[in-house]
Amino acid sequence: MSTTTAPMVLEARGLVKRYGHVTALDGADVEVRAGEIMAVIGDNGAGKSSLIKALSGATIPDRGELWLDGVRVHFTGPVDARRAGIETVYQDLALAPAMSIAENLFLGRERRRAGLAGALLRLIDRPRMEREAAEHLQQLGIGIRAITQAVETLSGGQRQGIAVARSAAFARHVVILDEPTAALGVKESGLVLDLITRVRDRGLSVILISHNMPHVFALADRIHIQRLGRRAALVRTDEIGMADAVAVMTGAVEWPATLRPESV
């Protein structure tokens, strides 16, 4: 199914968020279709972080609506969003360096042993976690020497891969990635970009926040351009160039008002 005709998975309508006299979101709209990579770009202060936090449950908007698979939802925190099948990977990755890869993959969602050992004593089933973690990384094409090695022994790209793999393991609808290639070299960035494509190929929608225009145009099906707290344009990557995207992002030009979101 083409992403231009795929059903909407996640929608935000008229999101408003104010912090005192500062308006971070000023009637922001977002539509994410099934199986697409949607890039979100915007200048500093455009409201990208507030937008993503609203979608991931980290921020409660003052006004506006969120819809998931056509059903209106209300998140009171990140746990609500995760329960709904939305996973987010922030720039800090939220990994525990001294813990193993398997332990990080199931961090906060540890597998318990069967029977009374798990129900009453809450003992962790490490062999099961290690087995499932290895299978999941293999499915995503992530090569790791040993599933029991500590995350602190991994390179920056490998750590990013573990964080992305964890989100893909538990997401049912959308994976949100905040600057996933920031501070990575060319080779490691390429590995992460390939991983993002594989996550999409598994049927998940991906929201990619990035300042790297080549990465955006290499990966994204559509681009949501955020400016001054709201959407300035929603365009397909095959109908706009990098220079024009940056111009819209900075306010140098306005995208034609005749282009409506439902047309892309």
HELIX and SHEET records of a PDB file:
HELIX    1   1 LYS A   48  SER A   56  1                                   9    
HELIX    2   2 PRO A   78  ARG A   83  1                                   6    
HELIX    3   3 ILE A  101  LEU A  105  1                                   5    
HELIX    4   4 LEU A  116  ALA A  119  1                                   4    
HELIX    5   5 ARG A  126  GLN A  139  1                                  14    
HELIX    6   6 VAL A  151  THR A  153  5                                   3    
HELIX    7   7 GLY A  156  PHE A  170  1                                  15    
HELIX    8   8 VAL A  186  ASP A  201  1                                  16    
HELIX    9   9 MET A  213  LEU A  219  1                                   7    
HELIX   10  10 MET A  242  THR A  250  1                                   9    
HELIX   11  11 PRO A  261  SER A  263  5                                   3    
SHEET    1   A 4 VAL A  22  ARG A  33  0                                        
SHEET    2   A 4 MET A   8  TYR A  19 -1                                        
SHEET    3   A 4 ARG A  63  LEU A  68 -1                                        
SHEET    4   A 4 VAL A  71  VAL A  73 -1                                        
SHEET    1   B 6 ILE A  86  VAL A  89  0                                        
SHEET    2   B 6 VAL A 174  ASP A 178  1                                        
SHEET    3   B 6 SER A 205  ILE A 209  1                                        
SHEET    4   B 6 ILE A  37  GLY A  42  1                                        
SHEET    5   B 6 ARG A 222  ARG A 227  1                                        
SHEET    6   B 6 ARG A 230  ARG A 236 -1                                        
END                                                                             
